[in-house]
Amino acid sequence: MKIKTISMAVVLAAGLSVDAMAKEGVDGYPNGAESWMAGAVPPPGSYFLNYFGHYEGKLRDGDGDKVPGTSVYAWFDALRFIKMTDTKILGGDWGMHLIVPVVHQEVKLGGDSKSTTGLGDITFNPIIIAWHTKNLHWTVALDLNMPTGKYKSGDPRESIGTNYWSLEPIFAATWLSDDGWELSGKFMYNIKRKNKDFRPAPGAPKMDYESGDDFHMDYVVGKHFGPWAVGLSGYYLTQTTNDKLNGDALSSALGPWSNGRKGEVFAIGPSVSYTNKSGMMFIGQWHHETEAENRFRGDKAWFKLVMPF
């Protein structure tokens, strides 16, 4: 590591677990958001989706062990607006969407907690292309995640947004058998820019922090019974590149973190959906994170509404 980075090691050894909350705990994308019919984008028209949920967890280090005195307790509500058009691109339906999240969180670090409420990072996607066959549906898309969320440099307890731009290519697919079995997955790769306002602690000088890119996916496997469906859903995330501070990969010498501070988590839980005669879909699910490293591990409860205009 460079001399300038080494000179911050003592400060970071105390403060890096704090940054882990903002960087590895509160994700820009609410993992597990898409389950039933994830690859089956609806036909041309306008749609409103609402994702309401609760998350509670404790921070884990690079060995998966609890970091004492750290926890997060959060409520979130994401409003998503989809417009699918009659325009065809490569034979698929073209559309776009906008996602606006609002978050309330209480974060404890070293036994001291603070709560905050505010706007999260807004996502805009101008490219959704969807194809359909009798049993198979698939979609490609490109999300742009914008740093609109509330952010306080040096104190992640008061930060909701990531404070960096990111670009996210997406592929989603749904297989639905003639007798009602469904297998759906949404696969994403998050390419992140630098956070140039990072402070390891309040009052410390600003530094460039670059969170590592990650691959993550949502999934569901289950069975439809008329308007109802029941199954198992969840998510998996693994960080593919190192976190960097002023251009250098973070070292395990800075604390109980694996080299590069690469995060990983897996979650699974029950999911149920109901679709009424007007086409509105209601989804309820609970996700338990069974394994996690360099990020929070906990439980997430969801209620999702899909409503055509």
Secondary structure, DSSP 8 states (H G I E B T S, - for coil): --HHHHTTHHHHHHHHHHHHIIIIIS-SS-TT---TTTT----SEEEEEEEEEEEEEEEE-TTS-B-TTEEEEEEEEEEEEEEEEEEEETTEEEEEEEEEEEEEEEEEETTEEEEEEEE---EEEEEEEEEE-SSEEEEEEEEEE---S---TT-GGG--S-SS-EEEEEEEEEEE-TTSEEEEEEEEEEEE-EEEEE-SSTTS--EEEE---EEEEEEEEEEEETTEEEEEEEEEEEE-S--EETTEE--GGGSS--GGG--EEEEEEEEEEEE-TTS-EEEEEEEEEEEEESEEEEEEEEEEEEEE-
